[in-house]
Amino acid sequence: MLIHPWDAPRDDTEWQRWLAAHDFGQLAVNGSPGEPPYVQPLHFAYDAGRGEAVTHLARPNPLWTALEANPRVLLSVVDDYVYVPGPWQAPADTPSEQGVPTSFYAAVQLRCIAHVVDDAAGKAELLNRQMGHFQPEGGSARAAAGEAPYGRMLSGIRGLRLEVTDVRAKFKYASHMAEEVQDRIVAGLEARGGVRDAAAREHQLRRRAVWSPDR
């Protein structure tokens, strides 16, 4: 993933805060020689304090053999993406029809070492951590090895603890463009009102206030 200086996060807090609210991604696992990688969509719970993400998958999932052969994986999350029409990006001295269309998006990639969790107590602990993240209001029983209602189901899954070794993050929202162009994009996103336009507009307004070529 190419990251220009103006698209880079200003600090770790920026991408960590975004990732805390974007907890569904794709886990990429290297395939066998000559085979494409496995890409598994999944929910996960990221713990900045521990430097890891936790999740679980069904035991019959075909990626386990490849993961055990090479535990170095990539967890990729992309959201707040929008299409930006060319006329919105045209410089002041350029005809609008010559403006260059592009995509805006936020992305975080976690490079990890995957640790498989197979013991019942360990899997229950990971499930409870996930439940605490996704369902903090409670309402569901805690998982415990050998105890109802979930104890018997633990054999059907395997846990994953993803130890984060490197992070690449990007917020591509025209932070480097002239104010006139940025104003036009902000207005266009507000007027269009698409599914992710409000989130993209918020990113652009926030980041134009903190980025400068000299930072």
C-alpha positions in Angstrom: 0.0 0.0 0.0 1.5 3.3 -1.1 1.3 6.0 1.6 2.2 9.5 0.6 3.3 11.8 3.5 -0.1 13.7 3.3 -2.0 10.4 3.6 -0.1 9.1 6.6 -1.7 9.2 10.1 -0.5 12.0 12.3 0.2 9.6 15.1 -0.8 6.1 16.4 -3.8 7.5 18.2 -5.4 8.4 14.9 -5.4 5.0 13.4 -6.1 3.2 16.7 -9.2 5.3 17.3 -10.4 4.6 13.8 -9.7 0.9 14.1 -11.6 0.6 17.4 -14.7 1.5 15.5 -13.9 -0.6 12.4 -13.7 -4.2 13.6 -14.5 -6.2 10.5 -11.7 -6.9 8.0 -10.0 -9.5 5.9 -7.3 -11.9 7.1 -4.8 -12.8 4.3 -2.9 -16.0 4.8 -0.2 -17.2 2.4 -1.3 -20.2 0.3 0.7 -23.2 -0.6 3.4 -22.7 -3.3 1.7 -21.9 -6.6 -1.6 -21.2 -4.9 -3.3 -17.8 -4.2 -3.5 -16.6 -0.7 -6.5 -17.3 1.5 -8.6 -14.2 2.3 -11.0 -14.7 5.2 -13.6 -12.0 6.1 -14.0 -11.8 9.9 -14.9 -9.8 12.9 -12.0 -9.2 15.4 -11.3 -7.4 18.6 -8.2 -5.2 18.6 -6.4 -4.6 21.9 -3.9 -1.7 21.6 -2.6 -2.3 25.1 -1.7 -5.9 24.3 -0.7 -5.2 20.8 -2.9 -8.0 19.4 -6.2 -8.8 17.8 -8.3 -11.8 18.7 -10.8 -13.8 16.7 -12.0 -17.3 16.0 -12.9 -19.4 13.0 -14.7 -22.7 12.4 -12.5 -25.8 12.7 -13.3 -27.0 9.1 -12.0 -23.7 7.6 -9.5 -24.6 4.8 -6.9 -21.9 5.8 -5.6 -23.7 8.9 -3.0 -25.8 7.1 -1.6 -22.8 5.3 -1.6 -20.7 8.5 0.3 -23.3 10.5 2.8 -23.6 7.7 3.4 -19.8 7.7 1.9 -17.9 10.6 2.9 -14.5 9.2 -0.4 -12.9 8.1 -2.0 -9.6 7.2 -5.2 -8.3 8.7 -6.6 -5.6 6.4 -9.4 -3.1 7.2 -10.8 -0.6 4.6 -13.8 1.7 5.1 -15.1 5.2 4.7 -14.4 4.9 1.0 -16.0 7.1 -1.7 -15.7 7.8 -5.4 -14.6 11.4 -6.1 -15.7 12.6 -9.6 -13.0 14.3 -11.7 -14.7 17.8 -11.8 -14.5 18.0 -8.0 -10.7 17.7 -8.2 -10.0 20.1 -11.1 -7.4 22.8 -10.1 -8.6 26.4 -10.4 -6.9 27.0 -13.7 -8.1 23.7 -15.3 -11.4 23.0 -17.1 -13.6 20.9 -14.9 -13.8 18.1 -17.4 -10.0 17.6 -17.1 -10.1 17.0 -13.4 -8.8 13.6 -12.3 -11.3 11.2 -10.6 -10.0 9.2 -7.6 -11.0 7.2 -4.6 -10.9 8.4 -1.0 -10.6 5.8 1.8 -9.2 4.9 5.2 -7.2 1.8 5.6 -5.2 0.0 8.3 -3.1 -3.1 7.7 -1.8 -5.1 10.7 1.1 -7.4 10.0 0.8 -10.2 12.5 2.1 -13.5 13.7 -0.8 -15.8 14.2 -1.0 -18.0 17.3 -3.6 -20.8 17.1 -5.5 -21.4 20.4 -6.9 -24.9 20.7 -7.4 -25.5 24.4 -10.9 -25.1 25.6 -10.1 -22.6 28.4 -8.1 -20.5 26.0 -10.8 -20.4 23.4 -13.4 -19.5 26.0 -11.2 -16.6 27.2 -10.8 -15.3 23.6 -14.6 -15.6 23.0 -15.3 -13.6 26.2 -12.9 -10.9 25.1 -14.6 -10.6 21.8 -18.0 -10.6 23.4 -16.9 -7.8 25.8 -15.9 -5.8 22.7 -18.9 -6.4 20.5 -21.6 -6.7 23.2 -20.4 -4.6 26.2 -24.0 -4.3 27.4 -24.0 -8.0 28.1 -27.1 -10.1 27.6 -25.3 -13.4 26.8 -23.8 -16.1 29.0 -20.1 -16.2 29.3 -18.2 -19.0 27.6 -16.5 -21.5 29.9 -14.9 -24.8 29.2 -17.1 -27.8 30.0 -20.0 -25.5 31.0 -23.4 -24.8 29.4 -24.5 -23.2 27.2 -21.3 -22.8 25.0 -18.9 -25.4 26.4 -19.9 -28.2 24.1 -19.5 -25.8 21.1 -15.9 -25.0 21.7 -14.6 -28.1 20.0 -16.1 -26.7 16.7 -13.9 -23.6 16.6 -10.2 -22.7 16.8 -9.1 -19.4 18.4 -6.6 -17.0 16.8 -4.4 -14.5 18.7 -2.8 -12.2 16.1 0.4 -10.6 17.5 0.9 -7.3 15.8 4.4 -6.8 14.5 3.9 -3.8 12.2 1.1 -1.4 11.2 0.6 0.5 8.0 -2.2 3.1 8.0 -3.5 5.5 5.4 -6.2 8.3 5.3 -6.5 9.3 1.6 -8.6 12.5 1.6 -6.9 15.1 -0.6 -5.1 16.7 2.4 -2.4 18.1 0.0 -4.7 19.9 -2.4 -5.4 23.6 -2.6 -8.1 24.9 -0.3 -10.3 25.8 -3.2 -10.3 22.2 -4.4 -10.8 20.8 -0.9 -13.8 23.2 -0.4 -15.3 21.9 -3.7 -14.9 18.3 -2.6 -16.4 18.9 0.8 -19.4 20.6 -0.8 -19.8 17.8 -3.3 -19.7 15.1 -0.6 -22.3 17.0 1.4 -24.6 17.6 -1.5 -24.3 14.0 -2.8 -25.1 12.5 0.6 -24.1 8.9 -0.3 -23.7 6.0 2.2 -20.1 6.9 3.2 -20.0 10.5 2.1 -20.5 12.0 5.5 -17.6 9.9 7.0 -15.3 10.9 4.1 -16.2 14.5 4.5 -15.5 14.4 8.2 -12.0 12.9 7.5 -11.2 15.5 5.0 -12.2 18.4 7.3 -10.3 16.9 10.2 -7.1 16.2 8.3 -6.9 19.5 6.4 -6.6 21.2 9.8 -3.6 19.1 10.9 -1.5 18.4 7.7 1.0 20.8 6.1 3.9 20.1 3.7 6.4 21.0 6.4 5.1 18.6 9.1 
